[in-house]
Amino acid sequence: MSEIIFLVSPSAEGGYEARALGHSIFTEADDLDTLRRQIQDAIACHFEPSERPRLVRLHIVHEEVLPVEAPA
């Protein structure tokens, strides 16, 4: 496997959570730097060294809601 993708989103409790697509890997942290380290650790625990992906892609989702005003 050459790559694994994590979907990263803000946690309802604060901080961030990350879930691997296609694998049962989930982790969370208070900030993005810590989350990156947590993801590295989770991958090391989940895969044998010979099976680990070479790249990790983080797809960071940030939802924003904008009010739309009615035309005057």
PDB file with SEQRES, HELIX, SHEET and CRYST1 records, atoms N, CA, C and O in Angstrom:
SEQRES   1 A   72  MET SER GLU ILE ILE PHE LEU VAL SER PRO SER ALA GLU          
SEQRES   2 A   72  GLY GLY TYR GLU ALA ARG ALA LEU GLY HIS SER ILE PHE          
SEQRES   3 A   72  THR GLU ALA ASP ASP LEU ASP THR LEU ARG ARG GLN ILE          
SEQRES   4 A   72  GLN ASP ALA ILE ALA CYS HIS PHE GLU PRO SER GLU ARG          
SEQRES   5 A   72  PRO ARG LEU VAL ARG LEU HIS ILE VAL HIS GLU GLU VAL          
SEQRES   6 A   72  LEU PRO VAL GLU ALA PRO ALA                                  
HELIX    1 AA1 LEU A   32  HIS A   46  1                                  15    
HELIX    2 AA2 PRO A   49  GLU A   51  5                                   3    
SHEET    1 AA1 4 PHE A  26  ALA A  29  0                                        
SHEET    2 AA1 4 TYR A  16  ALA A  20 -1                                        
SHEET    3 AA1 4 GLU A   3  PRO A  10 -1                                        
SHEET    4 AA1 4 LEU A  55  ILE A  60  1                                        
CRYST1    1.000    1.000    1.000  90.00  90.00  90.00 P 1           1          
ATOM      1  N   MET A   1       0.848  -1.165   0.000  1.00  0.00           N  
ATOM      2  CA  MET A   1       0.000   0.000   0.000  1.00  0.00           C  
ATOM      3  C   MET A   1       0.902   1.239   0.000  1.00  0.00           C  
ATOM      4  O   MET A   1       1.856   1.325   0.773  1.00  0.00           O  
ATOM      5  N   SER A   2       0.594   2.165  -0.852  1.00  0.00           N  
ATOM      6  CA  SER A   2       1.442   3.342  -0.934  1.00  0.00           C  
ATOM      7  C   SER A   2       0.882   4.537  -0.178  1.00  0.00           C  
ATOM      8  O   SER A   2       1.631   5.440   0.195  1.00  0.00           O  
ATOM      9  N   GLU A   3      -0.422   4.553   0.049  1.00  0.00           N  
ATOM     10  CA  GLU A   3      -1.032   5.746   0.654  1.00  0.00           C  
ATOM     11  C   GLU A   3      -2.247   5.363   1.481  1.00  0.00           C  
ATOM     12  O   GLU A   3      -2.956   4.406   1.167  1.00  0.00           O  
ATOM     13  N   ILE A   4      -2.474   6.119   2.534  1.00  0.00           N  
ATOM     14  CA  ILE A   4      -3.689   5.977   3.337  1.00  0.00           C  
ATOM     15  C   ILE A   4      -4.263   7.378   3.537  1.00  0.00           C  
ATOM     16  O   ILE A   4      -3.514   8.337   3.730  1.00  0.00           O  
ATOM     17  N   ILE A   5      -5.570   7.495   3.491  1.00  0.00           N  
ATOM     18  CA  ILE A   5      -6.242   8.791   3.612  1.00  0.00           C  
ATOM     19  C   ILE A   5      -7.000   8.837   4.927  1.00  0.00           C  
ATOM     20  O   ILE A   5      -7.722   7.904   5.277  1.00  0.00           O  
ATOM     21  N   PHE A   6      -6.825   9.940   5.652  1.00  0.00           N  
ATOM     22  CA  PHE A   6      -7.570  10.186   6.878  1.00  0.00           C  
ATOM     23  C   PHE A   6      -8.488  11.373   6.669  1.00  0.00           C  
ATOM     24  O   PHE A   6      -8.075  12.405   6.140  1.00  0.00           O  
ATOM     25  N   LEU A   7      -9.729  11.224   7.085  1.00  0.00           N  
ATOM     26  CA  LEU A   7     -10.683  12.314   7.103  1.00  0.00           C  
ATOM     27  C   LEU A   7     -10.573  12.975   8.468  1.00  0.00           C  
ATOM     28  O   LEU A   7     -10.836  12.336   9.487  1.00  0.00           O  
ATOM     29  N   VAL A   8     -10.187  14.244   8.502  1.00  0.00           N  
ATOM     30  CA  VAL A   8      -9.963  14.980   9.743  1.00  0.00           C  
ATOM     31  C   VAL A   8     -11.058  16.037   9.885  1.00  0.00           C  
ATOM     32  O   VAL A   8     -11.320  16.797   8.952  1.00  0.00           O  
ATOM     33  N   SER A   9     -11.690  16.080  11.048  1.00  0.00           N  
ATOM     34  CA  SER A   9     -12.732  17.074  11.283  1.00  0.00           C  
ATOM     35  C   SER A   9     -12.671  17.553  12.727  1.00  0.00           C  
ATOM     36  O   SER A   9     -12.154  16.856  13.600  1.00  0.00           O  
ATOM     37  N   PRO A  10     -13.205  18.754  12.972  1.00  0.00           N  
ATOM     38  CA  PRO A  10     -13.256  19.237  14.348  1.00  0.00           C  
ATOM     39  C   PRO A  10     -14.135  18.306  15.189  1.00  0.00           C  
ATOM     40  O   PRO A  10     -15.153  17.803  14.713  1.00  0.00           O  
ATOM     41  N   SER A  11     -13.737  18.089  16.422  1.00  0.00           N  
ATOM     42  CA  SER A  11     -14.505  17.251  17.335  1.00  0.00           C  
ATOM     43  C   SER A  11     -15.544  18.107  18.054  1.00  0.00           C  
ATOM     44  O   SER A  11     -15.305  19.282  18.331  1.00  0.00           O  
ATOM     45  N   ALA A  12     -16.674  17.523  18.347  1.00  0.00           N  
ATOM     46  CA  ALA A  12     -17.723  18.250  19.070  1.00  0.00           C  
ATOM     47  C   ALA A  12     -17.256  18.666  20.458  1.00  0.00           C  
ATOM     48  O   ALA A  12     -17.727  19.665  21.002  1.00  0.00           O  
ATOM     49  N   GLU A  13     -16.326  17.898  21.033  1.00  0.00           N  
ATOM     50  CA  GLU A  13     -15.811  18.196  22.370  1.00  0.00           C  
ATOM     51  C   GLU A  13     -14.626  19.150  22.335  1.00  0.00           C  
ATOM     52  O   GLU A  13     -14.090  19.507  23.384  1.00  0.00           O  
ATOM     53  N   GLY A  14     -14.212  19.564  21.150  1.00  0.00           N  
ATOM     54  CA  GLY A  14     -13.027  20.395  20.986  1.00  0.00           C  
ATOM     55  C   GLY A  14     -11.890  19.561  20.445  1.00  0.00           C  
ATOM     56  O   GLY A  14     -11.866  18.347  20.643  1.00  0.00           O  
ATOM     57  N   GLY A  15     -10.960  20.180  19.773  1.00  0.00           N  
ATOM     58  CA  GLY A  15      -9.860  19.450  19.168  1.00  0.00           C  
ATOM     59  C   GLY A  15     -10.271  18.872  17.834  1.00  0.00           C  
ATOM     60  O   GLY A  15     -11.157  19.399  17.161  1.00  0.00           O  
ATOM     61  N   TYR A  16      -9.612  17.770  17.450  1.00  0.00           N  
ATOM     62  CA  TYR A  16      -9.830  17.158  16.144  1.00  0.00           C  
ATOM     63  C   TYR A  16      -9.916  15.651  16.274  1.00  0.00           C  
ATOM     64  O   TYR A  16      -9.386  15.054  17.211  1.00  0.00           O  
ATOM     65  N   GLU A  17     -10.603  15.046  15.302  1.00  0.00           N  
ATOM     66  CA  GLU A  17     -10.644  13.596  15.218  1.00  0.00           C  
ATOM     67  C   GLU A  17     -10.312  13.190  13.786  1.00  0.00           C  
ATOM     68  O   GLU A  17     -10.607  13.915  12.835  1.00  0.00           O  
ATOM     69  N   ALA A  18      -9.696  12.028  13.651  1.00  0.00           N  
ATOM     70  CA  ALA A  18      -9.275  11.541  12.338  1.00  0.00           C  
ATOM     71  C   ALA A  18      -9.689  10.089  12.185  1.00  0.00           C  
ATOM     72  O   ALA A  18      -9.506   9.275  13.090  1.00  0.00           O  
ATOM     73  N   ARG A  19     -10.257   9.776  11.014  1.00  0.00           N  
ATOM     74  CA  ARG A  19     -10.711   8.423  10.711  1.00  0.00           C  
ATOM     75  C   ARG A  19     -10.130   8.015   9.360  1.00  0.00           C  
ATOM     76  O   ARG A  19     -10.268   8.736   8.372  1.00  0.00           O  
ATOM     77  N   ALA A  20      -9.481   6.855   9.328  1.00  0.00           N  
ATOM     78  CA  ALA A  20      -8.899   6.348   8.086  1.00  0.00           C  
ATOM     79  C   ALA A  20     -10.003   5.819   7.180  1.00  0.00           C  
ATOM     80  O   ALA A  20     -10.924   5.142   7.636  1.00  0.00           O  
ATOM     81  N   LEU A  21      -9.904   6.131   5.911  1.00  0.00           N  
ATOM     82  CA  LEU A  21     -10.867   5.618   4.940  1.00  0.00           C  
ATOM     83  C   LEU A  21     -10.437   4.209   4.527  1.00  0.00           C  
ATOM     84  O   LEU A  21      -9.313   3.999   4.070  1.00  0.00           O  
ATOM     85  N   GLY A  22     -11.337   3.259   4.695  1.00  0.00           N  
ATOM     86  CA  GLY A  22     -11.058   1.878   4.304  1.00  0.00           C  
ATOM     87  C   GLY A  22     -10.339   1.054   5.350  1.00  0.00           C  
ATOM     88  O   GLY A  22     -10.015  -0.108   5.103  1.00  0.00           O  
ATOM     89  N   HIS A  23     -10.081   1.630   6.513  1.00  0.00           N  
ATOM     90  CA  HIS A  23      -9.406   0.916   7.606  1.00  0.00           C  
ATOM     91  C   HIS A  23     -10.071   1.300   8.918  1.00  0.00           C  
ATOM     92  O   HIS A  23     -10.652   2.379   9.033  1.00  0.00           O  
ATOM     93  N   SER A  24      -9.990   0.432   9.890  1.00  0.00           N  
ATOM     94  CA  SER A  24     -10.605   0.719  11.193  1.00  0.00           C  
ATOM     95  C   SER A  24      -9.586   1.404  12.105  1.00  0.00           C  
ATOM     96  O   SER A  24      -9.176   0.856  13.128  1.00  0.00           O  
ATOM     97  N   ILE A  25      -9.189   2.616  11.708  1.00  0.00           N  
ATOM     98  CA  ILE A  25      -8.245   3.408  12.498  1.00  0.00           C  
ATOM     99  C   ILE A  25      -8.915   4.734  12.826  1.00  0.00           C  
ATOM    100  O   ILE A  25      -9.392   5.436  11.936  1.00  0.00           O  
ATOM    101  N   PHE A  26      -8.946   5.070  14.110  1.00  0.00           N  
ATOM    102  CA  PHE A  26      -9.530   6.328  14.571  1.00  0.00           C  
ATOM    103  C   PHE A  26      -8.641   6.878  15.668  1.00  0.00           C  
ATOM    104  O   PHE A  26      -8.164   6.128  16.520  1.00  0.00           O  
ATOM    105  N   THR A  27      -8.415   8.182  15.653  1.00  0.00           N  
ATOM    106  CA  THR A  27      -7.672   8.824  16.726  1.00  0.00           C  
ATOM    107  C   THR A  27      -8.156  10.257  16.877  1.00  0.00           C  
ATOM    108  O   THR A  27      -8.847  10.783  16.004  1.00  0.00           O  
ATOM    109  N   GLU A  28      -7.792  10.883  17.982  1.00  0.00           N  
ATOM    110  CA  GLU A  28      -8.200  12.264  18.234  1.00  0.00           C  
ATOM    111  C   GLU A  28      -7.127  12.966  19.047  1.00  0.00           C  
ATOM    112  O   GLU A  28      -6.307  12.328  19.707  1.00  0.00           O  
ATOM    113  N   ALA A  29      -7.149  14.308  18.987  1.00  0.00           N  
ATOM    114  CA  ALA A  29      -6.161  15.103  19.713  1.00  0.00           C  
ATOM    115  C   ALA A  29      -6.681  16.528  19.862  1.00  0.00           C  
ATOM    116  O   ALA A  29      -7.640  16.930  19.204  1.00  0.00           O  
ATOM    117  N   ASP A  30      -6.027  17.279  20.738  1.00  0.00           N  
ATOM    118  CA  ASP A  30      -6.436  18.658  20.995  1.00  0.00           C  
ATOM    119  C   ASP A  30      -6.018  19.636  19.905  1.00  0.00           C  
ATOM    120  O   ASP A  30      -6.664  20.669  19.726  1.00  0.00           O  
ATOM    121  N   ASP A  31      -4.944  19.329  19.170  1.00  0.00           N  
ATOM    122  CA  ASP A  31      -4.475  20.231  18.117  1.00  0.00           C  
ATOM    123  C   ASP A  31      -3.942  19.410  16.944  1.00  0.00           C  
ATOM    124  O   ASP A  31      -3.734  18.202  17.061  1.00  0.00           O  
ATOM    125  N   LEU A  32      -3.726  20.077  15.820  1.00  0.00           N  
ATOM    126  CA  LEU A  32      -3.329  19.358  14.606  1.00  0.00           C  
ATOM    127  C   LEU A  32      -1.934  18.753  14.702  1.00  0.00           C  
ATOM    128  O   LEU A  32      -1.710  17.665  14.172  1.00  0.00           O  
ATOM    129  N   ASP A  33      -0.995  19.419  15.356  1.00  0.00           N  
ATOM    130  CA  ASP A  33       0.348  18.847  15.499  1.00  0.00           C  
ATOM    131  C   ASP A  33       0.311  17.535  16.275  1.00  0.00           C  
ATOM    132  O   ASP A  33       0.946  16.555  15.887  1.00  0.00           O  
ATOM    133  N   THR A  34      -0.436  17.528  17.368  1.00  0.00           N  
ATOM    134  CA  THR A  34      -0.571  16.310  18.165  1.00  0.00           C  
ATOM    135  C   THR A  34      -1.328  15.245  17.379  1.00  0.00           C  
ATOM    136  O   THR A  34      -1.000  14.061  17.458  1.00  0.00           O  
ATOM    137  N   LEU A  35      -2.333  15.659  16.626  1.00  0.00           N  
ATOM    138  CA  LEU A  35      -3.095  14.698  15.820  1.00  0.00           C  
ATOM    139  C   LEU A  35      -2.195  14.019  14.791  1.00  0.00           C  
ATOM    140  O   LEU A  35      -2.317  12.815  14.564  1.00  0.00           O  
ATOM    141  N   ARG A  36      -1.304  14.768  14.176  1.00  0.00           N  
ATOM    142  CA  ARG A  36      -0.368  14.171  13.214  1.00  0.00           C  
ATOM    143  C   ARG A  36       0.482  13.090  13.877  1.00  0.00           C  
ATOM    144  O   ARG A  36       0.705  12.027  13.296  1.00  0.00           O  
ATOM    145  N   ARG A  37       0.951  13.360  15.083  1.00  0.00           N  
ATOM    146  CA  ARG A  37       1.743  12.353  15.808  1.00  0.00           C  
ATOM    147  C   ARG A  37       0.879  11.146  16.180  1.00  0.00           C  
ATOM    148  O   ARG A  37       1.337  10.006  16.099  1.00  0.00           O  
ATOM    149  N   GLN A  38      -0.358  11.392  16.583  1.00  0.00           N  
ATOM    150  CA  GLN A  38      -1.274  10.307  16.938  1.00  0.00           C  
ATOM    151  C   GLN A  38      -1.559   9.412  15.719  1.00  0.00           C  
ATOM    152  O   GLN A  38      -1.644   8.190  15.846  1.00  0.00           O  
ATOM    153  N   ILE A  39      -1.702  10.026  14.553  1.00  0.00           N  
ATOM    154  CA  ILE A  39      -1.948   9.262  13.334  1.00  0.00           C  
ATOM    155  C   ILE A  39      -0.742   8.379  13.028  1.00  0.00           C  
ATOM    156  O   ILE A  39      -0.902   7.204  12.698  1.00  0.00           O  
ATOM    157  N   GLN A  40       0.457   8.933  13.134  1.00  0.00           N  
ATOM    158  CA  GLN A  40       1.666   8.151  12.898  1.00  0.00           C  
ATOM    159  C   GLN A  40       1.727   6.949  13.846  1.00  0.00           C  
ATOM    160  O   GLN A  40       2.054   5.838  13.429  1.00  0.00           O  
ATOM    161  N   ASP A  41       1.414   7.177  15.108  1.00  0.00           N  
ATOM    162  CA  ASP A  41       1.426   6.109  16.103  1.00  0.00           C  
ATOM    163  C   ASP A  41       0.361   5.054  15.792  1.00  0.00           C  
ATOM    164  O   ASP A  41       0.616   3.855  15.899  1.00  0.00           O  
ATOM    165  N   ALA A  42      -0.839   5.514  15.404  1.00  0.00           N  
ATOM    166  CA  ALA A  42      -1.923   4.584  15.088  1.00  0.00           C  
ATOM    167  C   ALA A  42      -1.557   3.708  13.895  1.00  0.00           C  
ATOM    168  O   ALA A  42      -1.864   2.516  13.887  1.00  0.00           O  
ATOM    169  N   ILE A  43      -0.911   4.278  12.901  1.00  0.00           N  
ATOM    170  CA  ILE A  43      -0.492   3.508  11.732  1.00  0.00           C  
ATOM    171  C   ILE A  43       0.552   2.471  12.133  1.00  0.00           C  
ATOM    172  O   ILE A  43       0.502   1.326  11.684  1.00  0.00           O  
ATOM    173  N   ALA A  44       1.494   2.875  12.979  1.00  0.00           N  
ATOM    174  CA  ALA A  44       2.532   1.941  13.436  1.00  0.00           C  
ATOM    175  C   ALA A  44       1.921   0.765  14.203  1.00  0.00           C  
ATOM    176  O   ALA A  44       2.409  -0.361  14.106  1.00  0.00           O  
ATOM    177  N   CYS A  45       0.859   1.027  14.961  1.00  0.00           N  
ATOM    178  CA  CYS A  45       0.202  -0.044  15.722  1.00  0.00           C  
ATOM    179  C   CYS A  45      -0.671  -0.929  14.832  1.00  0.00           C  
ATOM    180  O   CYS A  45      -0.809  -2.123  15.096  1.00  0.00           O  
ATOM    181  N   HIS A  46      -1.253  -0.362  13.797  1.00  0.00           N  
ATOM    182  CA  HIS A  46      -2.226  -1.076  12.968  1.00  0.00           C  
ATOM    183  C   HIS A  46      -1.575  -1.958  11.908  1.00  0.00           C  
ATOM    184  O   HIS A  46      -2.099  -3.026  11.592  1.00  0.00           O  
ATOM    185  N   PHE A  47      -0.452  -1.536  11.359  1.00  0.00           N  
ATOM    186  CA  PHE A  47       0.182  -2.246  10.255  1.00  0.00           C  
ATOM    187  C   PHE A  47       1.521  -2.848  10.672  1.00  0.00           C  
ATOM    188  O   PHE A  47       2.243  -2.289  11.497  1.00  0.00           O  
ATOM    189  N   GLU A  48       1.831  -3.994  10.086  1.00  0.00           N  
ATOM    190  CA  GLU A  48       3.171  -4.558  10.208  1.00  0.00           C  
ATOM    191  C   GLU A  48       4.123  -3.637   9.435  1.00  0.00           C  
ATOM    192  O   GLU A  48       3.706  -2.992   8.472  1.00  0.00           O  
ATOM    193  N   PRO A  49       5.388  -3.568   9.843  1.00  0.00           N  
ATOM    194  CA  PRO A  49       6.322  -2.660   9.153  1.00  0.00           C  
ATOM    195  C   PRO A  49       6.356  -2.828   7.637  1.00  0.00           C  
ATOM    196  O   PRO A  49       6.451  -1.834   6.916  1.00  0.00           O  
ATOM    197  N   SER A  50       6.282  -4.034   7.149  1.00  0.00           N  
ATOM    198  CA  SER A  50       6.350  -4.258   5.697  1.00  0.00           C  
ATOM    199  C   SER A  50       5.063  -3.864   4.978  1.00  0.00           C  
ATOM    200  O   SER A  50       5.056  -3.736   3.754  1.00  0.00           O  
ATOM    201  N   GLU A  51       3.973  -3.670   5.724  1.00  0.00           N  
ATOM    202  CA  GLU A  51       2.671  -3.351   5.125  1.00  0.00           C  
ATOM    203  C   GLU A  51       2.270  -1.889   5.305  1.00  0.00           C  
ATOM    204  O   GLU A  51       1.230  -1.478   4.791  1.00  0.00           O  
ATOM    205  N   ARG A  52       3.053  -1.108   6.008  1.00  0.00           N  
ATOM    206  CA  ARG A  52       2.694   0.284   6.285  1.00  0.00           C  
ATOM    207  C   ARG A  52       2.685   1.121   5.013  1.00  0.00           C  
ATOM    208  O   ARG A  52       3.528   0.947   4.133  1.00  0.00           O  
ATOM    209  N   PRO A  53       1.716   2.036   4.928  1.00  0.00           N  
ATOM    210  CA  PRO A  53       1.701   2.943   3.771  1.00  0.00           C  
ATOM    211  C   PRO A  53       2.907   3.878   3.818  1.00  0.00           C  
ATOM    212  O   PRO A  53       3.419   4.204   4.888  1.00  0.00           O  
ATOM    213  N   ARG A  54       3.341   4.294   2.650  1.00  0.00           N  
ATOM    214  CA  ARG A  54       4.480   5.212   2.581  1.00  0.00           C  
ATOM    215  C   ARG A  54       4.057   6.659   2.777  1.00  0.00           C  
ATOM    216  O   ARG A  54       4.856   7.485   3.219  1.00  0.00           O  
ATOM    217  N   LEU A  55       2.801   6.974   2.451  1.00  0.00           N  
ATOM    218  CA  LEU A  55       2.289   8.336   2.575  1.00  0.00           C  
ATOM    219  C   LEU A  55       0.978   8.348   3.342  1.00  0.00           C  
ATOM    220  O   LEU A  55       0.188   7.406   3.277  1.00  0.00           O  
ATOM    221  N   VAL A  56       0.765   9.435   4.067  1.00  0.00           N  
ATOM    222  CA  VAL A  56      -0.507   9.664   4.746  1.00  0.00           C  
ATOM    223  C   VAL A  56      -1.071  10.973   4.204  1.00  0.00           C  
ATOM    224  O   VAL A  56      -0.418  12.015   4.254  1.00  0.00           O  
ATOM    225  N   ARG A  57      -2.280  10.902   3.694  1.00  0.00           N  
ATOM    226  CA  ARG A  57      -2.948  12.099   3.183  1.00  0.00           C  
ATOM    227  C   ARG A  57      -4.042  12.494   4.176  1.00  0.00           C  
ATOM    228  O   ARG A  57      -4.906  11.684   4.513  1.00  0.00           O  
ATOM    229  N   LEU A  58      -3.998  13.744   4.642  1.00  0.00           N  
ATOM    230  CA  LEU A  58      -5.016  14.249   5.556  1.00  0.00           C  
ATOM    231  C   LEU A  58      -5.996  15.111   4.769  1.00  0.00           C  
ATOM    232  O   LEU A  58      -5.614  16.111   4.159  1.00  0.00           O  
ATOM    233  N   HIS A  59      -7.241  14.716   4.791  1.00  0.00           N  
ATOM    234  CA  HIS A  59      -8.301  15.502   4.164  1.00  0.00           C  
ATOM    235  C   HIS A  59      -9.002  16.231   5.311  1.00  0.00           C  
ATOM    236  O   HIS A  59      -9.828  15.649   6.014  1.00  0.00           O  
ATOM    237  N   ILE A  60      -8.667  17.498   5.489  1.00  0.00           N  
ATOM    238  CA  ILE A  60      -9.178  18.274   6.624  1.00  0.00           C  
ATOM    239  C   ILE A  60     -10.470  18.973   6.212  1.00  0.00           C  
ATOM    240  O   ILE A  60     -10.492  19.784   5.285  1.00  0.00           O  
ATOM    241  N   VAL A  61     -11.534  18.642   6.916  1.00  0.00           N  
ATOM    242  CA  VAL A  61     -12.862  19.168   6.623  1.00  0.00           C  
ATOM    243  C   VAL A  61     -13.170  20.293   7.599  1.00  0.00           C  
ATOM    244  O   VAL A  61     -13.128  20.116   8.816  1.00  0.00           O  
ATOM    245  N   HIS A  62     -13.474  21.432   7.043  1.00  0.00           N  
ATOM    246  CA  HIS A  62     -13.849  22.578   7.868  1.00  0.00           C  
ATOM    247  C   HIS A  62     -15.175  23.092   7.327  1.00  0.00           C  
ATOM    248  O   HIS A  62     -15.241  23.616   6.215  1.00  0.00           O  
ATOM    249  N   GLU A  63     -16.214  22.939   8.110  1.00  0.00           N  
ATOM    250  CA  GLU A  63     -17.539  23.370   7.670  1.00  0.00           C  
ATOM    251  C   GLU A  63     -17.799  24.779   8.177  1.00  0.00           C  
ATOM    252  O   GLU A  63     -17.523  25.102   9.332  1.00  0.00           O  
ATOM    253  N   GLU A  64     -18.333  25.606   7.296  1.00  0.00           N  
ATOM    254  CA  GLU A  64     -18.667  26.981   7.677  1.00  0.00           C  
ATOM    255  C   GLU A  64     -20.053  27.286   7.136  1.00  0.00           C  
ATOM    256  O   GLU A  64     -20.369  26.955   5.993  1.00  0.00           O  
ATOM    257  N   VAL A  65     -20.866  27.907   7.949  1.00  0.00           N  
ATOM    258  CA  VAL A  65     -22.232  28.256   7.557  1.00  0.00           C  
ATOM    259  C   VAL A  65     -22.329  29.766   7.434  1.00  0.00           C  
ATOM    260  O   VAL A  65     -21.963  30.497   8.355  1.00  0.00           O  
ATOM    261  N   LEU A  66     -22.820  30.227   6.300  1.00  0.00           N  
ATOM    262  CA  LEU A  66     -22.988  31.655   6.065  1.00  0.00           C  
ATOM    263  C   LEU A  66     -24.457  31.977   5.923  1.00  0.00           C  
ATOM    264  O   LEU A  66     -25.174  31.291   5.195  1.00  0.00           O  
ATOM    265  N   PRO A  67     -24.918  33.014   6.608  1.00  0.00           N  
ATOM    266  CA  PRO A  67     -26.314  33.424   6.412  1.00  0.00           C  
ATOM    267  C   PRO A  67     -26.467  34.125   5.057  1.00  0.00           C  
ATOM    268  O   PRO A  67     -25.565  34.835   4.614  1.00  0.00           O  
ATOM    269  N   VAL A  68     -27.587  33.924   4.423  1.00  0.00           N  
ATOM    270  CA  VAL A  68     -27.857  34.575   3.151  1.00  0.00           C  
ATOM    271  C   VAL A  68     -28.989  35.562   3.383  1.00  0.00           C  
ATOM    272  O   VAL A  68     -30.073  35.205   3.844  1.00  0.00           O  
ATOM    273  N   GLU A  69     -28.704  36.809   3.049  1.00  0.00           N  
ATOM    274  CA  GLU A  69     -29.714  37.851   3.229  1.00  0.00           C  
ATOM    275  C   GLU A  69     -30.588  37.919   1.982  1.00  0.00           C  
ATOM    276  O   GLU A  69     -30.111  37.742   0.861  1.00  0.00           O  
ATOM    277  N   ALA A  70     -31.848  38.173   2.193  1.00  0.00           N  
ATOM    278  CA  ALA A  70     -32.785  38.327   1.076  1.00  0.00           C  
ATOM    279  C   ALA A  70     -32.480  39.633   0.356  1.00  0.00           C  
ATOM    280  O   ALA A  70     -32.130  40.626   0.993  1.00  0.00           O  
ATOM    281  N   PRO A  71     -32.613  39.639  -0.981  1.00  0.00           N  
ATOM    282  CA  PRO A  71     -32.366  40.886  -1.721  1.00  0.00           C  
ATOM    283  C   PRO A  71     -33.339  41.969  -1.299  1.00  0.00           C  
ATOM    284  O   PRO A  71     -34.487  41.680  -0.960  1.00  0.00           O  
ATOM    285  N   ALA A  72     -32.892  43.197  -1.317  1.00  0.00           N  
ATOM    286  CA  ALA A  72     -33.737  44.332  -0.900  1.00  0.00           C  
ATOM    287  C   ALA A  72     -34.686  44.733  -1.991  1.00  0.00           C  
ATOM    288  O   ALA A  72     -35.469  45.666  -1.815  1.00  0.00           O  
TER     289      ALA A  72                                                      
END                                                                             
